[in-house]
Amino acid sequence: MNIRSRHDAIVRTLRRNGTSTIDDLADEVGASRRTVLRDIGALRDQGFVIHSECGRGGGVQLDPQSVQTTARLSVSEVFALLISVAAMRAAGSLPFSDLADAGLAKIEKALPSDKVRDLRRFLDCLHVGTLSPQQDISQIGTMDPDLLPAFETAFLQRQHLRFQYRDAKGAITQREVEPQAMLILPPLWYLVAWDPAREDFRHFRMDRISTPECLEGVPFRQRHVPFEDDVCPYSDLPR
């Protein structure tokens, strides 16, 4: 288990069992006593009220009214919020925009500095524009939930991305590309990538991408992506 999964498992176990020993929690999450004790301290720092019972047979107990008071959002989770707000704003359908911006600012302040740096790099790859009224949007599909985590790795680590792509005629091909940007033309979302096999940029509708997979190896270089005049880079973070 990674740290976040371990913390979630400890909280679930304490809520379910009431009181648990450190040894029982260590067995539950597959970690050492020392690691679980560090996890308990970290959970307390996050706002969870966890009581300790000393003595033989003692353990730890989670206050049933206890809740997490600090944010534990990943870069991709915050990015998902930001691009959703960006898409709604571009489509002219963002009510209470001031409140949304204020909420996002609070979330950004809760992130550690390294996560903010990653988020800014991620946002540099995002471009928002207006869809042509001639574009057919009658066959919009559902985007693969694995796309955004794969994009985070691909963009931040400059890894090639492999996926299956279904074109407008329904033909499916295997593609391996260098992700360069994300383009939002509400309600359509595109991955803009350099296709080495074709030696040119290609736009892939995200609702037609499936089974994305990042490929470790030699990082690709960042390329200048040409956009139309009505497409702008997006960032809600202060520079």
RARA-V382660 format. One line per field, one symbol per residue. burial: # if it has 16 or more other ideal C-beta (glycine too) atoms within 10 Angstrom, else .. A space follows every 50 residues. Layout:
BEGIN
burial: ???
END
This chain:
BEGIN
burial: .....##.###.##.....###..##.##.#....#..##..#....#.# ........####...#......####.##..##.###.##...#.....# ...#...#..#....#.##..##.#####..............#..#### ######..#####.##........#.##########.#######...... ##.######..#.#.....#..........#..#.#...
END
